């Protein structure tokens, strides 16, 4: 599970726009079970390390970033570094927003 130094990374409706400095919120849909996932991760891990997020529903693991070359089989021998690169390769759209730009409804 995604955790950083004991800080829970689950995102809920009360803290989705409260992102601490050095962290970011990543939201995506699990392609195995279609569950929408939102997690807080560190910008440093996303830009320089390895990030893997486990789906809370089906427990599939999703490679979000690999800047260390640990998963060369999945990253076209290291050419694809982040989920943005994977999405672009597959013709998918990646949207980057600032917390002030968020406008959505969270189902309970």
MDTraj code that builds the backbone (N, CA, C; nanometers):
import mdtraj as md
import numpy as np

residues = "UNK UNK UNK UNK UNK UNK UNK UNK UNK UNK UNK UNK UNK UNK UNK UNK UNK UNK UNK UNK UNK UNK UNK UNK UNK UNK UNK UNK UNK UNK UNK UNK UNK UNK UNK UNK UNK UNK UNK UNK UNK UNK UNK UNK UNK UNK UNK UNK UNK UNK UNK UNK UNK UNK UNK UNK UNK UNK UNK UNK UNK UNK UNK UNK UNK UNK UNK UNK UNK UNK UNK UNK UNK UNK UNK UNK UNK UNK UNK UNK UNK UNK UNK UNK UNK UNK UNK UNK UNK UNK UNK UNK UNK UNK UNK UNK UNK UNK UNK UNK UNK UNK UNK UNK UNK UNK UNK UNK".split()
xyz = np.array([
    [0.0834, -0.1186, 0.0000],
    [0.0000, 0.0000, 0.0000],
    [0.0873, 0.1241, 0.0000],
    [0.0377, 0.2281, -0.0636],
    [0.1138, 0.3516, -0.0723],
    [0.1146, 0.4229, 0.0622],
    [0.2283, 0.4313, 0.1215],
    [0.2458, 0.5044, 0.2475],
    [0.3829, 0.5687, 0.2435],
    [0.3947, 0.6854, 0.3008],
    [0.5219, 0.7536, 0.3080],
    [0.5470, 0.7942, 0.4516],
    [0.6463, 0.7343, 0.5120],
    [0.6841, 0.7672, 0.6496],
    [0.5659, 0.7714, 0.7450],
    [0.4783, 0.6732, 0.7340],
    [0.3658, 0.6628, 0.8260],
    [0.2510, 0.7579, 0.7999],
    [0.2577, 0.8361, 0.6940],
    [0.1502, 0.9302, 0.6619],
    [0.0522, 0.8615, 0.5682],
    [-0.0738, 0.8442, 0.6091],
    [-0.1703, 0.7804, 0.5196],
    [-0.1881, 0.8618, 0.3923],
    [-0.1989, 0.7937, 0.2818],
    [-0.2097, 0.8619, 0.1533],
    [-0.3488, 0.8546, 0.0937],
    [-0.4444, 0.7988, 0.1680],
    [-0.5808, 0.7952, 0.1183],
    [-0.6334, 0.9378, 0.1081],
    [-0.7069, 0.9658, 0.0039],
    [-0.7621, 1.0987, -0.0173],
    [-0.9123, 1.0908, 0.0059],
    [-0.9650, 1.1792, 0.0877],
    [-1.1094, 1.1821, 0.1082],
    [-1.1621, 1.3203, 0.0744],
    [-1.2945, 1.3338, 0.0784],
    [-1.3556, 1.4591, 0.0340],
    [-1.3158, 1.5786, 0.1188],
    [-1.2686, 1.5581, 0.2409],
    [-1.2328, 1.6703, 0.3268],
    [-1.0928, 1.7232, 0.3022],
    [-1.0055, 1.6426, 0.2419],
    [-0.8683, 1.6894, 0.2262],
    [-0.8174, 1.6903, 0.0824],
    [-0.9053, 1.6684, -0.0150],
    [-0.8599, 1.6598, -0.1535],
    [-0.7963, 1.7899, -0.2025],
    [-0.8392, 1.9029, -0.1522],
    [-0.7791, 2.0286, -0.1960],
    [-0.6725, 2.0781, -0.0990],
    [-0.6465, 2.0042, 0.0071],
    [-0.5438, 2.0419, 0.1043],
    [-0.4200, 1.9556, 0.0805],
    [-0.3367, 1.9979, -0.0105],
    [-0.2181, 1.9222, -0.0461],
    [-0.0962, 1.9917, 0.0140],
    [-0.0232, 1.9179, 0.0955],
    [0.0944, 1.9730, 0.1610],
    [0.2028, 2.0029, 0.0590],
    [0.2911, 2.0973, 0.0894],
    [0.4031, 2.1258, -0.0009],
    [0.4850, 1.9988, -0.0246],
    [0.5272, 1.9792, -0.1469],
    [0.6067, 1.8621, -0.1810],
    [0.5253, 1.7374, -0.2098],
    [0.3931, 1.7493, -0.2070],
    [0.3062, 1.6347, -0.2349],
    [0.2098, 1.6703, -0.3478],
    [0.1494, 1.5691, -0.4043],
    [0.0530, 1.5890, -0.5110],
    [-0.0553, 1.4829, -0.4990],
    [-0.1705, 1.5098, -0.5564],
    [-0.2787, 1.4125, -0.5601],
    [-0.2829, 1.3534, -0.7002],
    [-0.2858, 1.2218, -0.7056],
    [-0.2933, 1.1509, -0.8318],
    [-0.4252, 1.0748, -0.8333],
    [-0.5037, 1.0920, -0.9382],
    [-0.6315, 1.0209, -0.9505],
    [-0.6339, 0.9485, -1.0849],
    [-0.6791, 0.8232, -1.0805],
    [-0.6894, 0.7441, -1.2022],
    [-0.7912, 0.6325, -1.1807],
    [-0.8259, 0.5643, -1.2883],
    [-0.9205, 0.4540, -1.2814],
    [-0.8464, 0.3230, -1.3032],
    [-0.8684, 0.2272, -1.2132],
    [-0.8103, 0.0934, -1.2272],
    [-0.8698, 0.0291, -1.3518],
    [-0.7860, -0.0161, -1.4430],
    [-0.8360, -0.0777, -1.5661],
    [-0.8790, -0.2221, -1.5454],
    [-0.8516, -0.2773, -1.4281],
    [-0.8931, -0.4147, -1.3996],
    [-1.0370, -0.4171, -1.3490],
    [-1.0688, -0.3296, -1.2504],
    [-1.2024, -0.3344, -1.1893],
    [-1.2812, -0.2042, -1.2031],
    [-1.2229, -0.1039, -1.2717],
    [-1.2891, 0.0244, -1.2962],
    [-1.3105, 0.1093, -1.1704],
    [-1.2386, 0.0807, -1.0630],
    [-1.2466, 0.1621, -0.9416],
    [-1.1679, 0.2901, -0.9609],
    [-1.2260, 0.4015, -0.9209],
    [-1.1574, 0.5308, -0.9270],
    [-1.0693, 0.5408, -0.8030],
    [-0.9416, 0.5744, -0.8227],
    [-0.8445, 0.5791, -0.7147],
    [-0.7850, 0.7187, -0.7067],
    [-0.7732, 0.7719, -0.5858],
    [-0.7048, 0.8994, -0.5630],
    [-0.6112, 0.8801, -0.4447],
    [-0.4840, 0.9161, -0.4643],
    [-0.3826, 0.9008, -0.3595],
    [-0.2947, 1.0245, -0.3556],
    [-0.2467, 1.0546, -0.2366],
    [-0.1444, 1.1574, -0.2225],
    [-0.0090, 1.0886, -0.2313],
    [0.0806, 1.1464, -0.3121],
    [0.2157, 1.0939, -0.3243],
    [0.3128, 1.2108, -0.3171],
    [0.4397, 1.1817, -0.2948],
    [0.5377, 1.2898, -0.2934],
    [0.5789, 1.3225, -0.4363],
    [0.6027, 1.4496, -0.4606],
    [0.6490, 1.4913, -0.5929],
    [0.7868, 1.4327, -0.6209],
    [0.8695, 1.4210, -0.5159],
    [1.0046, 1.3675, -0.5336],
    [0.9997, 1.2230, -0.5825],
    [0.9140, 1.1406, -0.5208],
    [0.9021, 1.0011, -0.5658],
    [0.8533, 0.9957, -0.7099],
    [0.7562, 1.0796, -0.7444],
    [0.6998, 1.0780, -0.8793],
    [0.8014, 1.1239, -0.9843],
    [0.8864, 1.2184, -0.9474],
    [0.9801, 1.2741, -1.0460],
    [1.1180, 1.2092, -1.0444],
    [1.1526, 1.1358, -0.9364],
    [1.2870, 1.0784, -0.9305],
    [1.2922, 0.9327, -0.8853],
    [1.1816, 0.8766, -0.8388],
    [1.1847, 0.7422, -0.7814],
    [1.0891, 0.6465, -0.8476],
    [1.0379, 0.5532, -0.7671],
    [0.9430, 0.4522, -0.8130],
    [0.8152, 0.4671, -0.7310],
    [0.6999, 0.4708, -0.7984],
    [0.5705, 0.4796, -0.7312],
    [0.4824, 0.3667, -0.7839],
    [0.4320, 0.2853, -0.6914],
    [0.3378, 0.1790, -0.7243],
    [0.2183, 0.1966, -0.6322],
    [0.0981, 0.1982, -0.6888],
    [-0.0236, 0.2150, -0.6091],
    [-0.1092, 0.0903, -0.6251],
    [-0.1577, 0.0402, -0.5117],
    [-0.2437, -0.0779, -0.5122],
    [-0.3895, -0.0362, -0.5103],
    [-0.4680, -0.0959, -0.5976],
    [-0.6112, -0.0690, -0.6016],
    [-0.6740, -0.1229, -0.4734],
    [-0.7521, -0.0411, -0.4036],
    [-0.8137, -0.0868, -0.2793],
    [-0.9246, -0.1903, -0.3020],
    [-0.9749, -0.1997, -0.4236],
    [-1.0845, -0.2918, -0.4530],
    [-1.0342, -0.4292, -0.4963],
    [-0.9540, -0.4339, -0.6030],
    [-0.9106, -0.5629, -0.6582],
    [-0.7661, -0.5983, -0.6236],
    [-0.6960, -0.5065, -0.5596],
    [-0.5578, -0.5257, -0.5147],
    [-0.4573, -0.5380, -0.6291],
    [-0.4958, -0.4969, -0.7492],
    [-0.3992, -0.4898, -0.8591],
    [-0.3013, -0.3778, -0.8282],
    [-0.1784, -0.3963, -0.8680],
    [-0.0764, -0.2936, -0.8463],
    [-0.0523, -0.2190, -0.9765],
    [-0.0487, -0.0861, -0.9646],
    [-0.0322, 0.0000, -1.0812],
    [0.1004, 0.0740, -1.0721],
    [0.1836, 0.0576, -1.1754],
    [0.3103, 0.1289, -1.1828],
    [0.2813, 0.2715, -1.2275],
    [0.3113, 0.3663, -1.1407],
    [0.2829, 0.5069, -1.1673],
    [0.4076, 0.5791, -1.2177],
    [0.5228, 0.5459, -1.1621],
    [0.6479, 0.6081, -1.2058],
    [0.7639, 0.5130, -1.1797],
    [0.8610, 0.5118, -1.2718],
    [0.9828, 0.4325, -1.2540],
    [1.1000, 0.5082, -1.3138],
    [1.1626, 0.5889, -1.2306],
    [1.2804, 0.6646, -1.2744],
    [1.4098, 0.5903, -1.2419],
    [1.3991, 0.4752, -1.1739],
    [1.5174, 0.3991, -1.1351],
    [1.5430, 0.2796, -1.2260],
    [1.4528, 0.2554, -1.3209],
    [1.4715, 0.1459, -1.4149],
    [1.4487, 0.0083, -1.3565],
    [1.3691, -0.0013, -1.2528],
    [1.3419, -0.1302, -1.1894],
    [1.2515, -0.2186, -1.2743],
    [1.1642, -0.1594, -1.3543],
    [1.0641, -0.2351, -1.4304],
    [1.0817, -0.2124, -1.5801],
    [1.1992, -0.2421, -1.6313],
    [1.2306, -0.2160, -1.7726],
    [1.1405, -0.2920, -1.8683],
    [1.0929, -0.4092, -1.8271],
    [1.0027, -0.4863, -1.9142],
    [0.8721, -0.4119, -1.9385],
    [0.8268, -0.3348, -1.8412],
    [0.6995, -0.2624, -1.8505],
    [0.7161, -0.1204, -1.9019],
    [0.8390, -0.0694, -1.9031],
    [0.8603, 0.0701, -1.9392],
    [0.9353, 0.0867, -2.0705],
    [0.9244, -0.0142, -2.1558],
    [0.9929, -0.0129, -2.2851],
    [1.1410, 0.0186, -2.2662],
    [1.2043, -0.0632, -2.1817],
    [1.3469, -0.0533, -2.1498],
    [1.3834, 0.0831, -2.0916],
    [1.2935, 0.1371, -2.0110],
    [1.3203, 0.2621, -1.9404],
    [1.2795, 0.3878, -2.0154],
    [1.2246, 0.3736, -2.1361],
    [1.1855, 0.4918, -2.2145],
    [1.0641, 0.5618, -2.1547],
    [0.9741, 0.4852, -2.0930],
    [0.8534, 0.5423, -2.0320],
    [0.8785, 0.5551, -1.8820],
    [0.8734, 0.6759, -1.8298],
    [0.9077, 0.6993, -1.6894],
    [0.7866, 0.7138, -1.5977],
    [0.6767, 0.7699, -1.6485],
    [0.5620, 0.8002, -1.5623],
    [0.4316, 0.7556, -1.6267],
    [0.3267, 0.7590, -1.5472],
    [0.1931, 0.7253, -1.5970],
    [0.1546, 0.8178, -1.7131],
    [0.2062, 0.9388, -1.7132],
    [0.1794, 1.0309, -1.8242],
    [0.2383, 0.9760, -1.9544],
    [0.3601, 0.9215, -1.9460],
    [0.4230, 0.8614, -2.0642],
    [0.3444, 0.7401, -2.1128],
    [0.3007, 0.6553, -2.0179],
    [0.2217, 0.5367, -2.0544],
    [0.0927, 0.5783, -2.1237],
    [0.0258, 0.6788, -2.0677],
    [-0.1016, 0.7253, -2.1233],
    [-0.0831, 0.7819, -2.2635],
    [0.0189, 0.8644, -2.2816],
    [0.0439, 0.9236, -2.4136],
    [0.0705, 0.8144, -2.5170],
    [0.1485, 0.7125, -2.4788],
    [0.1777, 0.6015, -2.5707],
    [0.0495, 0.5310, -2.6138],
    [-0.0487, 0.5238, -2.5239],
    [-0.1751, 0.4559, -2.5533],
    [-0.2829, 0.5497, -2.6070],
    [-0.2468, 0.6742, -2.6341],
    [-0.3429, 0.7693, -2.6892],
    [-0.4450, 0.8193, -2.5882],
    [-0.4145, 0.8069, -2.4607],
    [-0.5058, 0.8521, -2.3561],
    [-0.4726, 0.9956, -2.3156],
    [-0.5702, 1.0607, -2.2554],
    [-0.5551, 1.2003, -2.2155],
    [-0.5169, 1.2081, -2.0679],
    [-0.4203, 1.2923, -2.0371],
    [-0.3800, 1.3194, -1.8991],
    [-0.4163, 1.4638, -1.8695],
    [-0.4901, 1.4839, -1.7609],
    [-0.5278, 1.6196, -1.7218],
    [-0.4552, 1.6569, -1.5945],
    [-0.3879, 1.7719, -1.5972],
    [-0.3218, 1.8243, -1.4779],
    [-0.4020, 1.9442, -1.4312],
    [-0.4363, 1.9439, -1.3033],
    [-0.5131, 2.0551, -1.2476],
    [-0.4510, 2.0993, -1.1162],
    [-0.4770, 2.2227, -1.0821],
    [-0.4380, 2.2763, -0.9533],
    [-0.5550, 2.2578, -0.8580],
    [-0.5294, 2.2470, -0.7260],
    [-0.6399, 2.2270, -0.6309],
    [-0.7525, 2.3291, -0.6452],
    [-0.7206, 2.4533, -0.6769],
    [-0.8237, 2.5563, -0.6925],
    [-0.9119, 2.5326, -0.8146],
    [-0.8626, 2.4523, -0.9097],
    [-0.9362, 2.4269, -1.0330],
    [-1.0297, 2.3073, -1.0235],
    [-1.0268, 2.2352, -0.9096],
    [-1.1062, 2.1145, -0.8974],
    [-1.2547, 2.1458, -0.8871],
    [-1.3319, 2.0715, -0.9599],
    [-1.4764, 2.0831, -0.9542],
    [-1.5341, 1.9446, -0.9810],
    [-1.5799, 1.8784, -0.8753],
    [-1.6313, 1.7446, -0.8894],
    [-1.7187, 1.7079, -0.7700],
    [-1.7830, 1.5948, -0.7818],
    [-1.8672, 1.5425, -0.6736],
    [-1.8114, 1.4084, -0.6308],
    [-1.7940, 1.3894, -0.5021],
    [-1.7465, 1.2614, -0.4498],
    [-1.8668, 1.1837, -0.3995],
    [-1.8826, 1.0622, -0.4507],
    [-1.9937, 0.9770, -0.4063],
    [-1.9531, 0.9086, -0.2775],
    [-2.0461, 0.8991, -0.1854],
    [-2.0179, 0.8338, -0.0577],
    [-2.0687, 0.6917, -0.0597],
])
top = md.Topology()
chain = top.add_chain()
for i, resn in enumerate(residues, 1):
    res = top.add_residue(resn, chain, resSeq=i)
    for name in ("N", "CA", "C"):
        top.add_atom(name, md.element.get_by_symbol(name[0]), res)
traj = md.Trajectory(xyz[None], top)
